[in-house]
Amino acid sequence: MAALTRPRDGRVLGGVCAALARRFGTSATTMRLIFLVSCLLPGPQFLIYLGLWIFLPGEKKATAAW
C-alpha cells in the first residue's frame, strides 16, 4: 500500500482526497464524491478534512539520481 502523503499532482484543494484515494486504491474522483455525500450527514467532516490537510505530509520532490 502507498504511504499516506498528499501528492504533488492530482490535487484540487489540498490533496487530501487524492491522498486517501491513492492509499485505498480508488480514483480521486470517487473519493471526492464520497466526501461530498458525507457532508450531507451530520458530523465533523470539514474538521477532519482540515486536520488531514494540516497534518498529512506533502509528497517529496523527486530527486535526480546522477
C-alpha atoms as one frame of an Amber mdcrd trajectory, in Angstrom:
protein
   0.000   0.000   0.000   1.089   3.540  -0.686   2.140   5.834   2.129  -0.371
   8.435   3.200   1.101  11.642   1.770  -0.529  14.472  -0.141   0.533  14.101
  -3.788   2.069  16.918  -5.812  -0.151  16.143  -8.810  -3.885  15.477  -8.977
  -4.778  17.977  -6.269  -7.896  20.090  -6.329  -7.793  21.851  -2.985  -5.363
  20.376  -0.500  -4.681  16.941  -1.911  -6.425  15.129   0.930  -8.918  13.239
  -1.254  -6.166  12.378  -3.737  -4.000  11.036  -0.899  -6.839   8.932   0.510
  -7.710   7.652  -2.965  -4.108   6.602  -3.579  -3.929   4.919  -0.165  -7.137
   2.908  -0.643  -6.661   2.150  -4.343  -9.579   4.115  -5.786  -9.848   7.153
  -8.023  -9.624  10.670  -6.636 -12.996  11.485  -8.213 -14.640   8.645  -6.295
 -13.082   9.827  -3.042 -14.259  13.398  -3.686 -17.808  12.161  -4.336 -17.730
  10.141  -1.117 -16.608  13.246   0.764 -19.325  15.421  -0.792 -22.048  12.884
   0.014 -20.735  12.527   3.571 -21.114  16.289   4.008 -24.880  15.783   3.828
 -24.670  13.737   7.020 -24.140  15.300  10.431 -20.591  15.108  11.697 -17.173
  16.733  11.735 -16.248  16.070   8.075 -14.838  19.549   7.434 -12.775  19.461
  10.619 -11.350  16.058   9.701 -10.512  17.323   6.206  -8.764  20.401   7.624
  -6.897  18.266  10.144  -5.688  15.892   7.439  -4.693  18.838   5.264  -2.580
  20.238   8.096  -1.063  17.006   9.424  -0.529  14.898   6.286   2.940  15.460
   4.914   3.314  16.608   1.355   4.940  14.333  -1.179   8.672  14.934  -1.501
  10.136  16.228  -4.722  11.732  13.534  -6.838  15.488  13.928  -6.845  17.540
  13.115  -9.884  19.946  10.215  -9.478  23.215  11.279 -11.057
